[in-house]
Amino acid sequence: MAGIHEAVATRIYAMVRKLKVEPDVAVTGGGAKNVGLVKALETKFGYPLLVPPEPLITGALEGHL
């Protein structure tokens, strides 16, 4: 599983890096509930990522504010 987390994190990080994001970075959606993936992403980014309490519905909430 660690290999899968690493591979997915590498791919996500490569795409996000092009956007030149800066801290604080939040992870939403189903992937945010996967602790292994979040840890692998934190390693790639070099700092802790924010995970909302309900990452599956966070985008839907923001869309209605």
N, C-alpha and C positions, 0 to 999 in steps of 0.2 A: 504494500500500500504506500509506503514511503516513496517508492520510485514513481508511482502514479501521481502522488501529491507534488513531487518535485517537477515532473514533466509538465503538469498542468500549471503550476506556479510559474515556471520558466516561460511558458507560452503567454500567460496573462501578463506577466511583468514586461515582456518584450512589446506587447501592444500598448500597455499603459505608459511605458517609458517614452513613447513617441509623443504623448500628450503633455509631457513635462509637468507632471503633477508634483505638488509639494505637500508636506505634512499639513494637516491631518488628513489621512485617507481612510474612508469608510468602506467596508465590504458589506454588500447587501445580497439578497437572494439566497438560494439554497446552498451555494458554496460557503456562505458565511457560517452555516451551521456545522461545517466540517472542520473540526479543530486542527486536523493534520494539514489541511490545505491552508488554513489561516496561518499556521506556524510557518509553513514553507514560504508563503507570501511575505510574512514579516522578515524572514531571513533575506529574501530578495530585496525588499525595500530598505532594510537596515534599521527599521524602527517599528514599534507596535502599531497595529492597525486598529481602527475603531470598528466594533461590531455592535450594531444596535440590538436591543433586547428582542425585537421581533423582526429579524432581517428579511423574512419572506414577504412581509407586507409593508415594509418601509417605503418602497417606491410608490406603492399605491397611495399611501398616506400623503406623501409629498405632492403627488399629482392632484390631490384634492384640497390643498391648503391655499 
